[in-house]
Amino acid sequence: MGAAEHAPMASRTPCPLPPAPAHADPWRAEAWLRFHRQGERTSHQGGATAPLKLQRAFQQSSGHCELPLLHTAGGLVGGDQLQVEATLEAGSRALLTSVAAQKVYGTVGRSRRSPDGSWAEQALRFQLAAGSDLEWLPQELVLYADGLFAQRLEVDLAAGASFLAAEIVRLGRTADQEALGSGRWRSALSIRRQSPAGPRWELVDCLELGGPALGEEHGLADQPVFGSLVWAAPEPLGGAALAKLLDQCRAERAGLEGEMACGALEQGLVARYRGPSSQAARYWFSRIWRLTRAQRGLAAPELPRVWPFQETPFAADAPGASGSP
């Protein structure tokens, strides 16, 4: 990542993920959601199959319906598949998060029948109508040694819709001196915007972490934590407004461990983190989240109730807060 003040370039065509060989009894769970606007509030309907479970929703002062998803199985192993689909009707606002960090257990070299291991998969599909707003902010994913995890995130936006997503991945249980080993993490993100002139790709971003990339300078440079944030803004930002927003995002890095870079999309921004601290990534992304809310004249975000209660990323005395050393 180095000192460059831009995010890695993305390809312009969707990137397929390989099929995942399954173990004997994999979990295949689904959650489906629909959000609709009622006055100044957003309500939801939907359901889930085990081991996914919908928790109680909460209304934020911004009008977002905060809805945590709980994975009750205690972690993912090879062959497990999770699928989450959400539709936002016109003008609705939703914040989706997870109740706890997601664990992915190792499979490479653990079975004589499948010595190469098997992949756990997560598929996310979000469809946003005009003027809607979705924030996808799960807690971190911890990939244990020799674990294999692949995620596909597909977003379809109408004109005037806003989408913000952030994810943080810890490769190995570093507190126990564990590295990723032969494991791999893959992500395929595609964001498509509908317009009178037809659909256009706003971002197609395909990433893989594993093998030599874990130690290379253009990979993780031997750091255990990777984070990525993307904001597809509801409307194009003027050059001066976008430059100011990016400067504000960079200023919020002060005092935080790790390397952080951000850059512009045609209609939004991308930010990346690599370093030793999941908390530092979460703090920086939370501050960018706050800046995107302010850019749209919305109420400041409220931290989801299921996030670590002792953390205060917005407080003046928090590590890296504006004006702190």
Helices and strands as residue ranges (DSSP letters): E 28-38, E 41-48, E 52-54, E 58-59, E 65-71, E 81-88, E 93-98, E 102-104, E 120-128, E 133-136, E 141-143, E 148-157, E 162-171, G 174-176, E 184-193, E 200-210, G 211-214, E 225-232, H 239-251, E 259-265, E 268-275, H 278-295
